[in-house]
Amino acid sequence: MDFILGLPHTTRRHNSIMVVVDRFSKMTHFVPYSKTSNASKVASLYFREIVRLHGLPKSIVLYRDLRTKLKFSTTYHPQIDGQTKVINCSLGNLLRSLVDESLTTWDLIIPRTEFTYNSLTNHTTSMSTFEIAHSLTPCKSLDLVPLDPHVRVFEDGVAFA
C-alpha cells in the first residue's frame, strides 16, 4: 500500500490516491481520497474499496512509514519498494494522458485508469492481472463494437492482436 499525495484538489475534494497492490496477482487498486482524512477514514475507505472485493489480508506492507504497527516494506519486503515506484510512475503517466486541462476531474477517471492498468499484459507472466486474479480476460469497449459484415477478419491478425 502506498499513498500519492499533493495532487490538485478535485471538485470532490480529493487530493491524494491510495494505491493498493495484491502481492500475488499484482491486482492494483487506485482509490482517490483527501489527504486530511484521519486513520479511521482511511481504514473505512480501505474496507469499502478493497476488503469488500478481496477479503481481509493476512498482512499489509506499507511503502511509507506511517507510524502504524504493520509490516513496513523497508524492513520486511524491500522488493516492494521498486514495484510500488513502478506502479506509481505508471499511474502518473496514465493520468497525464487521460486528464483534461482543468485538472479538477482526475478522480473521475481513476476507475478507467485502474481498469486499463489491470488489463495490461505483464511482461513476466505474459498475463494481465485480471487473468491471474479471476482466470478471465474482461470485455473491453472495443470488444462490444460489432464488425461490419463486409469486413474480412484474418485469423493471423486476430491471433497477433
CYANA upper distance limits for C-alpha pairs under 8 A (distance plus 0.5 A):
  1 MET  CA     18 MET  CA      7.62
  1 MET  CA     19 VAL  CA      6.02
  1 MET  CA     20 VAL  CA      4.99
  1 MET  CA     21 VAL  CA      6.79
  1 MET  CA     60 ILE  CA      7.51
  1 MET  CA     61 VAL  CA      6.55
  1 MET  CA     62 LEU  CA      5.41
  1 MET  CA     63 TYR  CA      6.62
  2 ASP  CA     18 MET  CA      6.43
  2 ASP  CA     19 VAL  CA      5.58
  2 ASP  CA     20 VAL  CA      7.13
  2 ASP  CA     62 LEU  CA      6.55
  2 ASP  CA     63 TYR  CA      5.79
  2 ASP  CA     64 ARG  CA      7.05
  2 ASP  CA     84 THR  CA      7.77
  3 PHE  CA     16 SER  CA      7.41
  3 PHE  CA     17 ILE  CA      6.16
  3 PHE  CA     18 MET  CA      5.09
  3 PHE  CA     19 VAL  CA      6.41
  3 PHE  CA     64 ARG  CA      8.39
  4 ILE  CA     16 SER  CA      5.94
  4 ILE  CA     17 ILE  CA      5.54
  4 ILE  CA     18 MET  CA      6.96
  4 ILE  CA     19 VAL  CA      7.94
  4 ILE  CA     88 ASN  CA      8.11
  5 LEU  CA     15 ASN  CA      7.21
  5 LEU  CA     16 SER  CA      5.10
  5 LEU  CA     17 ILE  CA      7.23
  5 LEU  CA     35 LYS  CA      7.36
  6 GLY  CA     15 ASN  CA      6.62
  6 GLY  CA     16 SER  CA      6.79
  7 LEU  CA     15 ASN  CA      5.26
  7 LEU  CA     16 SER  CA      6.24
  8 PRO  CA     14 HIS  CA      8.47
  8 PRO  CA     15 ASN  CA      6.08
  8 PRO  CA    103 LEU  CA      7.09
  8 PRO  CA    104 THR  CA      7.31
  9 HIS  CA     13 ARG  CA      6.06
  9 HIS  CA     14 HIS  CA      5.98
  9 HIS  CA     15 ASN  CA      5.17
  9 HIS  CA    104 THR  CA      6.77
 10 THR  CA     14 HIS  CA      5.82
 10 THR  CA     15 ASN  CA      7.12
 10 THR  CA    103 LEU  CA      7.72
 10 THR  CA    104 THR  CA      4.58
 10 THR  CA    105 THR  CA      6.20
 10 THR  CA    106 TRP  CA      7.56
 10 THR  CA    107 ASP  CA      7.48
 11 THR  CA    104 THR  CA      6.34
 11 THR  CA    105 THR  CA      7.47
 13 ARG  CA     33 TYR  CA      8.34
 13 ARG  CA     34 SER  CA      6.86
 14 HIS  CA     32 PRO  CA      6.55
 14 HIS  CA     33 TYR  CA      5.39
 14 HIS  CA     34 SER  CA      5.03
 14 HIS  CA     35 LYS  CA      8.07
 14 HIS  CA    107 ASP  CA      7.60
 15 ASN  CA     32 PRO  CA      7.85
 15 ASN  CA     33 TYR  CA      6.94
 15 ASN  CA     34 SER  CA      5.75
 15 ASN  CA     35 LYS  CA      6.72
 16 SER  CA     32 PRO  CA      6.29
 16 SER  CA     33 TYR  CA      5.89
 16 SER  CA     34 SER  CA      6.18
 16 SER  CA     35 LYS  CA      6.24
 17 ILE  CA     30 PHE  CA      6.70
 17 ILE  CA     31 VAL  CA      5.81
 17 ILE  CA     32 PRO  CA      4.88
 17 ILE  CA     33 TYR  CA      6.36
 18 MET  CA     29 HIS  CA      8.43
 18 MET  CA     30 PHE  CA      6.33
 18 MET  CA     31 VAL  CA      5.46
 18 MET  CA     32 PRO  CA      6.80
 18 MET  CA     33 TYR  CA      7.62
 19 VAL  CA     28 THR  CA      7.56
 19 VAL  CA     29 HIS  CA      6.29
 19 VAL  CA     30 PHE  CA      5.35
 19 VAL  CA     31 VAL  CA      6.97
 19 VAL  CA     88 ASN  CA      8.38
 20 VAL  CA     28 THR  CA      6.12
 20 VAL  CA     29 HIS  CA      5.64
 20 VAL  CA     30 PHE  CA      7.15
 21 VAL  CA     26 LYS  CA      6.13
 21 VAL  CA     27 MET  CA      6.21
 21 VAL  CA     28 THR  CA      4.94
 21 VAL  CA     29 HIS  CA      7.01
 22 ASP  CA     26 LYS  CA      5.34
 22 ASP  CA     27 MET  CA      5.77
 22 ASP  CA     28 THR  CA      6.97
 23 ARG  CA     27 MET  CA      8.41
 25 SER  CA    129 THR  CA      6.18
 25 SER  CA    132 ILE  CA      6.12
 25 SER  CA    133 ALA  CA      6.10
 26 LYS  CA    129 THR  CA      6.47
 27 MET  CA    118 ASN  CA      6.69
 27 MET  CA    129 THR  CA      5.71
 27 MET  CA    130 PHE  CA      7.58
 27 MET  CA    133 ALA  CA      7.56
 28 THR  CA    114 GLU  CA      7.53
 28 THR  CA    117 TYR  CA      8.20
 28 THR  CA    118 ASN  CA      7.06
 29 HIS  CA     50 ILE  CA      8.19
 29 HIS  CA    114 GLU  CA      6.67
 30 PHE  CA    110 ILE  CA      7.05
 30 PHE  CA    111 PRO  CA      8.06
 30 PHE  CA    114 GLU  CA      6.68
 31 VAL  CA     49 GLU  CA      7.93
 31 VAL  CA    110 ILE  CA      7.98
 32 PRO  CA    107 ASP  CA      6.52
 32 PRO  CA    110 ILE  CA      8.02
 33 TYR  CA     37 SER  CA      7.95
 37 SER  CA     41 LYS  CA      6.18
 37 SER  CA     42 VAL  CA      6.87
 38 ASN  CA     42 VAL  CA      6.84
 39 ALA  CA     43 ALA  CA      6.52
 40 SER  CA     44 SER  CA      6.65
 41 LYS  CA     45 LEU  CA      6.57
 42 VAL  CA     46 TYR  CA      6.56
 43 ALA  CA     47 PHE  CA      6.70
 44 SER  CA     48 ARG  CA      6.60
 45 LEU  CA     49 GLU  CA      6.46
 46 TYR  CA     50 ILE  CA      5.86
 46 TYR  CA     51 VAL  CA      7.12
 47 PHE  CA     51 VAL  CA      5.13
 47 PHE  CA     52 ARG  CA      6.78
 48 ARG  CA     52 ARG  CA      6.36
 49 GLU  CA     53 LEU  CA      7.58
 50 ILE  CA     54 HIS  CA      6.68
 50 ILE  CA     55 GLY  CA      7.98
 51 VAL  CA     55 GLY  CA      4.93
 51 VAL  CA     56 LEU  CA      5.93
 51 VAL  CA     57 PRO  CA      8.31
 59 SER  CA     70 LEU  CA      7.79
 59 SER  CA     71 LYS  CA      7.51
 60 ILE  CA     70 LEU  CA      6.81
 60 ILE  CA     71 LYS  CA      6.74
 61 VAL  CA     70 LEU  CA      7.30
 61 VAL  CA     71 LYS  CA      5.57
 61 VAL  CA     72 PHE  CA      5.74
 61 VAL  CA     73 SER  CA      6.01
 61 VAL  CA     77 HIS  CA      8.09
 62 LEU  CA     66 LEU  CA      8.43
 62 LEU  CA     70 LEU  CA      7.96
 62 LEU  CA     71 LYS  CA      7.22
 62 LEU  CA     72 PHE  CA      5.49
 62 LEU  CA     73 SER  CA      6.14
 63 TYR  CA     72 PHE  CA      7.01
 63 TYR  CA     73 SER  CA      5.85
 63 TYR  CA     74 THR  CA      7.76
 63 TYR  CA     80 ILE  CA      7.91
 63 TYR  CA     81 ASP  CA      6.73
 63 TYR  CA     84 THR  CA      7.82
 64 ARG  CA     72 PHE  CA      7.91
 64 ARG  CA     73 SER  CA      8.25
 65 ASP  CA     72 PHE  CA      7.21
 71 LYS  CA     75 THR  CA      8.00
 71 LYS  CA     76 TYR  CA      7.03
 72 PHE  CA     76 TYR  CA      6.67
 72 PHE  CA     77 HIS  CA      7.79
 73 SER  CA     77 HIS  CA      4.99
 73 SER  CA     78 PRO  CA      5.95
 73 SER  CA     79 GLN  CA      8.31
 73 SER  CA     80 ILE  CA      6.66
 73 SER  CA     81 ASP  CA      7.06
 74 THR  CA     78 PRO  CA      5.61
 74 THR  CA     81 ASP  CA      7.82
 77 HIS  CA     81 ASP  CA      8.15
 78 PRO  CA     82 GLY  CA      8.28
 79 GLN  CA     83 GLN  CA      7.20
 80 ILE  CA     84 THR  CA      6.46
 81 ASP  CA     85 LYS  CA      6.72
 82 GLY  CA     86 VAL  CA      6.71
 83 GLN  CA     87 ILE  CA      6.78
 84 THR  CA     88 ASN  CA      6.55
 85 LYS  CA     89 CYS  CA      6.58
 86 VAL  CA     90 SER  CA      6.62
 87 ILE  CA     91 LEU  CA      6.55
 88 ASN  CA     92 GLY  CA      6.67
 89 CYS  CA     93 ASN  CA      6.81
 90 SER  CA     94 LEU  CA      6.65
 91 LEU  CA     95 LEU  CA      6.56
 91 LEU  CA    113 THR  CA      8.08
 91 LEU  CA    117 TYR  CA      8.44
 92 GLY  CA     96 ARG  CA      6.60
 93 ASN  CA     97 SER  CA      6.79
 94 LEU  CA     98 LEU  CA      6.77
 94 LEU  CA    113 THR  CA      7.10
 95 LEU  CA     99 VAL  CA      6.14
 95 LEU  CA    106 TRP  CA      7.52
 95 LEU  CA    109 ILE  CA      8.38
 95 LEU  CA    110 ILE  CA      8.44
 95 LEU  CA    113 THR  CA      7.67
 98 LEU  CA    109 ILE  CA      7.99
 99 VAL  CA    103 LEU  CA      6.99
 99 VAL  CA    105 THR  CA      7.65
 99 VAL  CA    106 TRP  CA      6.20
 99 VAL  CA    109 ILE  CA      7.99
100 ASP  CA    105 THR  CA      8.03
100 ASP  CA    106 TRP  CA      8.41
105 THR  CA    109 ILE  CA      7.80
106 TRP  CA    110 ILE  CA      7.23
109 ILE  CA    113 THR  CA      6.57
110 ILE  CA    114 GLU  CA      6.48
111 PRO  CA    115 PHE  CA      6.67
112 ARG  CA    116 THR  CA      6.62
113 THR  CA    117 TYR  CA      6.59
114 GLU  CA    118 ASN  CA      6.62
115 PHE  CA    119 SER  CA      6.56
116 THR  CA    120 LEU  CA      6.98
118 ASN  CA    128 SER  CA      6.78
118 ASN  CA    129 THR  CA      5.79
118 ASN  CA    130 PHE  CA      6.57
119 SER  CA    128 SER  CA      5.85
119 SER  CA    129 THR  CA      7.09
119 SER  CA    130 PHE  CA      6.77
119 SER  CA    137 THR  CA      8.24
119 SER  CA    138 PRO  CA      8.37
120 LEU  CA    127 MET  CA      8.40
120 LEU  CA    128 SER  CA      5.81
120 LEU  CA    129 THR  CA      8.02
121 THR  CA    125 THR  CA      8.33
121 THR  CA    126 SER  CA      6.24
121 THR  CA    127 MET  CA      5.42
121 THR  CA    128 SER  CA      4.75
121 THR  CA    129 THR  CA      8.00
122 ASN  CA    126 SER  CA      5.74
122 ASN  CA    127 MET  CA      6.04
122 ASN  CA    128 SER  CA      6.20
122 ASN  CA    129 THR  CA      8.06
123 HIS  CA    127 MET  CA      8.22
127 MET  CA    131 GLU  CA      6.57
127 MET  CA    132 ILE  CA      7.27
128 SER  CA    132 ILE  CA      6.99
128 SER  CA    137 THR  CA      8.23
129 THR  CA    133 ALA  CA      6.42
130 PHE  CA    134 HIS  CA      6.06
130 PHE  CA    135 SER  CA      7.41
130 PHE  CA    136 LEU  CA      6.88
130 PHE  CA    137 THR  CA      6.62
130 PHE  CA    138 PRO  CA      7.77
131 GLU  CA    135 SER  CA      4.92
131 GLU  CA    136 LEU  CA      5.18
131 GLU  CA    137 THR  CA      6.01
132 ILE  CA    136 LEU  CA      8.32
139 CYS  CA    143 ASP  CA      6.40
139 CYS  CA    144 LEU  CA      7.99
140 LYS  CA    144 LEU  CA      7.60
141 SER  CA    145 VAL  CA      7.54
147 LEU  CA    151 VAL  CA      7.50
153 VAL  CA    157 GLY  CA      8.06
153 VAL  CA    158 VAL  CA      7.91
154 PHE  CA    158 VAL  CA      6.95
155 GLU  CA    159 ALA  CA      6.56
156 ASP  CA    160 PHE  CA      6.59
157 GLY  CA    161 ALA  CA      6.65
